[in-house]
Amino acid sequence: DSGAGFLVGLAVAIRFNERWSLEPEVLYGELKFSSRSFDPEARIRSRAVLLPVPVKLHWNATGSVSPHVAAGPQLAFIGRTRQSFAGVETDVSDDVRDVDFELLLGAGLAIRAGRGRITLELRHAIGLRNLDETENEIKVRSLQLLVGYQF
């Protein structure tokens, strides 16, 4: 199961030409998930620094609305991880790997707003590594809705 969290960060656009760009980012976010396999439900939350490096393909880059698709790698540095189970909260950081390597895929729009652009992007991040240090398997699967402003 999933839970809503937040992301905040910065990105830099490196334009190769009118259609292609590389946009490295630094994001800080909250990771949440739960499992209904247990009764009562187990909830896990953590914070992470995410380093996505998407390559973007833009259409109509100079127009008032510019759609794009994005794909690339993402590194996740996972911080302290807490589990809440049956009203008891415990630190499970030693059971979770500190680094994840993920693939991200996304699509979005850049809408002209004054001298800049408002950006909207929906991404899916797919973890490629088992994060559980014990006998279980945990892989990140996240859906991210990003809203930003480009100067």
N, C-alpha and C positions, 0 to 999 in steps of 0.2 A: 504494500500500500504506500501511498505517498502523502506528503503534507506540504503545505505552502510555506515557502521561505522567502528570503529576499536576496538580492544581489545589488551591489553598488560598485562602481569602478570607473576606469578611464580607458580610452582607446586612442590609437594613433593610426590614421589612414595613410598608407604609402601607395600612391597611385602609380601604376605601371603605364597606363594609358586611360582613355575615357571609359573603357569597359572593365578593366581588371584592377583589383587592388589587394593589398595584403594589409590586414588590420589587427596587429597584436594588441592585446588587452590585458589589464590587470583587474581582477574582480575579487571582491570579498563577499562571501555569502554564507547563508545558513543552510545546512543540509538537514532535512527531516525525512524520516520514513517510519513506518510501523508494520507490524506483522499481525495478521488476524489468525495465524496458525496457533497462537497461544490464547488461552482463556484465563485471565483477562488479556486484552491486547497489549503487546509490547511496543513502546515508542522509543525511537532513537533519534538524537539530534546532535549535530556537530556544527562546527564552523570550518570554513576552508578558504584558502586563497587559490583562485583559479587563474590559470594563464592560458587562455585560448589564443590561437594564431590562425584565424580563418582567412582563407582566400575568397574574395567575393567577385562575382560576375554581375555587372550592372547593366540594365537596359535603360535607355533614355536618360543617361546620367546628367544631362544639362537641362532636362525638362522640369516642370513643377512637381511631378511625381516620378520617382525613379525606383522601380522594383529591382530586387537583387536576390541571388541565391548565395549561400555560403557553405563552406566545408573546410575542415582542417582538424589538427590535433588540439588537445587541451590537456594540460597538466593540472592536477588538483593536489594541493598540499593540505592534508586533513589535520585539523587541530584536535583538541580535547573532545572526546565523544562520551555522551551521557545516555544511559538507558533508563527508562521509567517502566517498571513492570509491577503490577499489583500495588501501586502507590509507593513503591520503594525506588529511589533513584540511585544508580551506581555509575561509577566511572568505568567504562569498558575500553578506554583508549589503548590499553595494551593488547586487546583482542582485534584491533582494527589497524590495517596498514596505514602508514603516514602519507603515502604518495599513490596517486592513481593516474593512469594514462587513459585518456578518453578520446573518442572521435565525436566531433560535433557536425551536425547537418542543420541548415536553417534556410529561411526565406524571410524577406522583409521588404519594407518600403522606406524611402527617404522623401519627405515632403518639404518643399521649400517653405521657409518661415522667416521672413525678413532677410537678413544677410546669411543666415545659416539654414539648417535643415533639421526637422524633427524626424527621428528614426524610430521605426517599429520593427522588431524582428522576433520571430518565433523559432526557437532552436530545440533540437533533441540531442542530448549528450548520451553517449553509449560508453559505459566503462568497459575496458578491455582486460581488466585485471581483477582477480578475486581479492577482495579487501579483508576477508575474514582470516585471522591468524589461527582459528580453531578448526573444527571439522566441518563447519558450515560453508556455504558459498554465498557471498554477497557481492553483487556488481551494481555499479551506479547506472541508473536509467533515469534521466531527468528531462523534463520539459521546461524550457525557460522562455519567458516573455520579457523582452528587453525593450525599454523605452529610453530614448536619449536625445541629445541635441548636439549636432555637429557645427563647429564654428568654421 
